[in-house]
Every structure is written in C-alpha cells, then in structure tokens.
C-alpha cells in the first residue's frame, strides 16, 4: 500500500535506471516491512533545471546538484518508528546503489496516511474496515 513518488532531475537517468530505482524502492518495502512484492505503486517524475532545490550541504551533506532527488513515501500511519527507520535506511541504500549516487543525494520524506484513505481501485476504500495483514 505504500506509494513512492520520486522527483528526479530531467534527462539525468535512463529508462533502465528509473526502472532500477523503482525496483530498489519496492525491494526496500519488502525487506524492511515484509510487504508483498506485488504491492508496488511507484511514480517517477522528472524536473527540469531550476525545478529541484536541495541545499547542497544542509545537515552536513555533500549533495550533487546534478543527481540529487526527493523521494516521498506515502505509507500507512500505523507504522511504528522502528519500521520507518528501517525503511528509510533500506530505501536510501537501495536507491543509491541502483543509481550509483551518493547516499547524501537522496532526500526522503515519509508521509503517513490513515489506512482508510487508500483506494486500490473500483471506487472502494478496501482498508476502511480492516487492517492490512502486512
């Protein structure tokens, strides 16, 4: 049920690299949260020069302005802090390895969403009355 939305520099990554990033994000869910592999919802948006602004050294980072990106993860609000920490660590590692960039280049935001606010289709809120089994 988590949804990834990666914001990357335009024309920086090939289609294959973007596929590798999508795979890396999904693998992080499987590894950190034991979510089923088919629970895969990924958006990758490209942004032209001047549309992504990540300070190059904030929080003692060394970001490459040509490679740096934002990754937003919309996930169930029920996730405890330890699972969030594990997800961010695994996501950063997997994405950096997939794209061959520095871990400093990946800014991650976790956005908690109440489970009843997810619709997987058919105009239904499938988790409104039940908790996910994962």
C-alpha positions in Angstrom: 0.0 0.0 0.0 2.9 2.5 0.3 3.2 4.7 -2.7 6.6 6.1 -3.8 6.9 9.4 -5.7 10.5 10.1 -6.7 11.3 13.5 -8.0 14.5 13.3 -10.2 16.4 15.7 -12.5 15.2 15.6 -16.1 17.3 13.6 -18.5 19.7 12.6 -15.8 18.6 8.9 -15.6 17.8 6.5 -18.4 14.6 4.5 -18.6 16.6 1.5 -17.3 18.0 3.4 -14.4 14.5 4.7 -13.5 13.2 1.0 -13.6 16.1 0.1 -11.3 15.1 2.9 -9.0 11.5 1.6 -8.9 12.8 -1.9 -8.2 15.0 -0.6 -5.4 12.2 1.3 -3.8 9.9 -1.8 -3.9 12.7 -4.0 -2.6 13.1 -1.7 0.4 9.4 -2.2 1.3 9.8 -6.0 1.0 13.0 -6.1 3.0 12.1 -3.5 5.7 8.4 -4.0 6.1 7.8 -7.5 4.8 5.2 -6.1 2.3 4.2 -8.4 -0.6 6.3 -7.8 -3.7 3.1 -7.2 -5.8 2.2 -4.2 -3.5 4.1 -2.0 -6.0 3.0 1.6 -6.6 5.7 3.9 -7.9 5.7 7.3 -9.6 8.9 8.8 -11.0 8.6 12.5 -12.1 11.4 14.3 -13.9 12.0 18.0 -13.2 13.8 20.5 -15.5 16.8 22.5 -14.3 15.7 25.1 -11.7 12.8 23.0 -10.5 14.5 20.9 -7.8 16.2 22.8 -5.0 18.1 20.8 -2.4 20.6 22.7 -0.4 24.0 21.1 -1.2 25.4 21.0 2.4 22.4 21.3 4.8 22.7 18.8 7.7 26.4 18.2 6.7 25.5 16.5 3.4 27.5 16.7 0.2 24.8 16.7 -2.4 25.5 16.6 -6.1 23.1 19.2 -7.7 23.0 17.1 -10.9 22.0 13.9 -9.2 20.1 14.8 -6.0 16.5 13.9 -5.7 13.4 13.8 -3.4 11.6 10.6 -2.6 8.2 10.8 -0.9 6.7 7.7 0.6 3.0 7.7 1.4 2.5 4.9 3.9 0.1 3.6 6.4 0.0 5.8 9.5 0.0 2.7 11.7 3.7 2.1 11.1 5.9 2.4 14.2 9.1 4.4 14.3 11.4 1.4 14.1 9.8 0.3 10.9 10.1 3.8 9.5 13.8 3.9 10.4 14.4 0.5 8.8 12.5 1.6 5.6 14.4 4.9 5.2 17.8 3.1 5.8 17.0 0.4 3.3 15.4 2.8 0.8 18.5 5.1 0.8 20.9 2.2 0.5 19.0 0.5 -2.4 18.3 3.7 -4.3 22.0 4.9 -4.0 23.2 1.5 -5.2 20.7 1.3 -8.1 21.6 4.8 -9.4 25.3 4.8 -8.4 24.9 8.1 -6.5 25.9 9.2 -3.0 23.5 8.4 -0.1 23.6 12.2 0.5 21.8 12.8 -2.8 18.6 11.1 -1.6 16.2 13.2 0.4 13.4 11.0 1.8 10.1 12.1 3.3 7.6 9.7 4.9 4.0 10.9 4.7 1.7 8.9 7.0 -1.8 8.3 5.6 -4.6 6.7 7.5 -5.3 3.2 6.1 -8.9 4.1 5.4 -7.7 6.7 2.9 -6.3 4.2 0.4 -8.3 3.1 -2.6 -6.7 0.3 -4.7 -9.5 0.8 -7.3 -13.1 0.1 -8.1 -14.1 3.2 -6.1 -13.7 1.4 -2.8 -11.7 2.0 0.4 -10.5 -1.6 0.8 -8.8 -0.9 4.2 -11.6 1.2 5.7 -12.9 -1.5 8.0 -9.9 -3.9 8.2 -6.2 -3.6 9.0 -3.8 -4.9 6.3 -2.3 -8.2 7.1 1.2 -6.9 6.4 
